[in-house]
Amino acid sequence: MNVVQDLGAKLSYLALAVGTRVYDVDSAPVGVVEEVLTDERWDIFHGVIVAPPGPEQSHRFAHREQIADLYERGVVLSVPGAEMRDPGEDPPAGVVEEAAHHPVQADLRRAWQRLSRPR
C-alpha cells in the first residue's frame, strides 16, 4: 500500500504541524514530528525531530536531505527509518559546544535540551 495517497496535499515546512506522522522510504511508520527545526531569520529548514512510536525507543533526527516530501498528514523520508540519527549524534540537532555563538545552532541546541530533559 502506498501511504502517500492518503497523506493529502504537499505543503511547506512552515505549515508542518507537531504530531504529524513520519514514514520511512518503505512507508513504514517511524514516529511523529516532535519539533520542526528551522532558522526563521534565514528561512532555512534543517529537518525534524521525530518522537518514536514507543517509549522504549529514542528520539531521532531526520535531516532535510533525508526527507522526500512533506504532506498535510505525513512526512515521507527518502531513507529507511534506521538511517535517522540520534539527535545527539548530529551536530545541527544535538548539543554542540560551539553552538552557543551561532543563532541557528543555538536554537537547535535549545530544542535538543528541551527534548532530552527527563519527563
KEKOL-210279 format. One line per field, with one value per residue (C-alpha): residue number from 1; residue in three letters; x, z, y. Coordinates in Angstrom, 3 decimals. Each point is the difference from the previous one (the first is absolute). Layout:
n = (NUM:...) $
res = (ALA:...) $
X = (X:...) $
Z = (Z:...) $
Y = (Y:...) $
END
This chain:
n = (1:2:3:4:5:6:7:8:9:10:11:12:13:14:15:16:17:18:19:20:21:22:23:24:25:26:27:28:29:30:31:32:33:34:35:36:37:38:39:40:41:42:43:44:45:46:47:48:49:50:51:52:53:54:55:56:57:58:59:60:61:62:63:64:65:66:67:68:69:70:71:72:73:74:75:76:77:78:79:80:81:82:83:84:85:86:87:88:89:90:91:92:93:94:95:96:97:98:99:100:101:102:103:104:105:106:107:108:109:110:111:112:113:114:115:116:117:118:119) $
res = (MET:ASN:VAL:VAL:GLN:ASP:LEU:GLY:ALA:LYS:LEU:SER:TYR:LEU:ALA:LEU:ALA:VAL:GLY:THR:ARG:VAL:TYR:ASP:VAL:ASP:SER:ALA:PRO:VAL:GLY:VAL:VAL:GLU:GLU:VAL:LEU:THR:ASP:GLU:ARG:TRP:ASP:ILE:PHE:HIS:GLY:VAL:ILE:VAL:ALA:PRO:PRO:GLY:PRO:GLU:GLN:SER:HIS:ARG:PHE:ALA:HIS:ARG:GLU:GLN:ILE:ALA:ASP:LEU:TYR:GLU:ARG:GLY:VAL:VAL:LEU:SER:VAL:PRO:GLY:ALA:GLU:MET:ARG:ASP:PRO:GLY:GLU:ASP:PRO:PRO:ALA:GLY:VAL:VAL:GLU:GLU:ALA:ALA:HIS:HIS:PRO:VAL:GLN:ALA:ASP:LEU:ARG:ARG:ALA:TRP:GLN:ARG:LEU:SER:ARG:PRO:ARG) $
X = (0.000:1.271:-0.635:0.758:-3.425:-1.633:2.173:-1.724:1.610:3.685:0.871:2.812:2.024:-1.527:-3.382:1.277:-1.714:1.397:-1.582:0.077:0.804:3.379:0.511:3.231:0.802:-1.846:-3.151:0.635:-1.031:3.004:-1.641:-1.435:1.457:1.050:1.693:0.534:3.524:0.323:1.851:-2.825:2.372:1.611:-3.016:1.922:-1.539:2.453:-2.191:-2.241:0.393:-2.066:-1.613:-0.008:-3.185:0.941:1.538:2.821:1.405:1.839:-0.634:1.563:1.041:-1.007:2.208:-1.607:2.044:-1.656:-3.519:-1.592:-3.286:-2.185:-3.754:-2.995:-0.208:3.502:3.705:1.590:3.695:2.351:1.859:-0.837:-0.972:3.126:2.150:-1.350:2.518:-0.333:-0.238:3.099:2.011:-0.821:1.688:-2.838:-2.536:2.080:1.765:3.109:2.360:0.670:-3.738:-0.346:1.346:-2.045:-3.736:-1.100:1.999:-1.042:-3.664:0.713:1.880:-2.966:-2.381:2.210:0.327:-3.771:-0.478:2.678:-1.284:-1.407:-3.792) $
Z = (0.000:-0.873:3.033:-2.036:-1.619:3.400:1.267:-1.681:-1.893:0.105:2.252:1.136:3.127:1.307:0.215:1.370:3.309:3.097:0.260:-3.756:-0.706:-1.523:-2.426:-1.357:-3.646:0.211:1.434:3.459:2.846:2.022:2.358:0.063:-0.406:3.438:-1.224:-3.330:-0.030:-1.937:-0.133:-0.467:-0.456:-3.065:-1.061:0.278:0.715:1.843:0.570:2.642:3.361:-0.122:3.146:-0.096:-0.006:3.273:3.285:-0.257:-3.058:-0.162:-1.992:-3.447:-2.265:-3.673:-1.841:-2.863:-2.453:1.410:-0.577:-3.350:0.433:2.499:-0.118:1.995:1.903:-0.307:-0.524:-2.406:0.389:-2.852:2.215:2.221:3.513:1.393:-1.818:2.051:2.602:3.683:0.383:2.203:-2.835:-2.496:0.726:-1.374:2.209:3.038:2.716:-1.514:2.093:-2.705:-0.675:2.723:-2.339:-3.112:0.097:-2.186:1.950:3.275:-0.951:-0.866:3.272:1.969:-1.836:0.801:3.646:0.289:-1.557:2.069:3.391:2.158:-0.051) $
Y = (0.000:3.447:2.244:3.131:-0.292:0.570:2.856:2.929:2.851:0.869:2.900:2.246:-0.645:3.232:-1.732:-3.331:-0.756:-1.655:-3.456:-0.651:-3.655:-0.876:-2.904:-1.446:-0.673:-3.343:1.659:-1.452:2.338:1.221:2.502:3.502:3.471:1.261:3.167:1.747:1.412:3.229:3.256:2.467:2.922:-1.582:-2.110:-3.264:-3.381:-2.269:-3.056:-1.522:-1.675:-3.199:-1.388:-3.796:-2.082:-1.710:1.143:-2.558:1.779:3.313:3.159:0.214:2.852:0.049:2.475:1.910:-2.095:-3.149:1.350:-0.767:1.899:1.814:-0.497:1.185:-3.285:-1.429:0.387:-2.493:-0.726:-0.843:-2.507:-2.977:1.027:-1.669:2.579:2.882:1.102:0.542:3.792:-0.085:-1.593:2.728:3.337:2.156:-1.756:-0.830:1.866:1.527:2.102:2.562:0.391:2.596:2.666:-0.781:0.794:-2.951:-2.531:1.595:-0.535:-3.626:-0.451:1.378:-2.346:-2.998:1.027:0.287:-3.442:-1.697:1.200:-2.783:-0.085) $
END
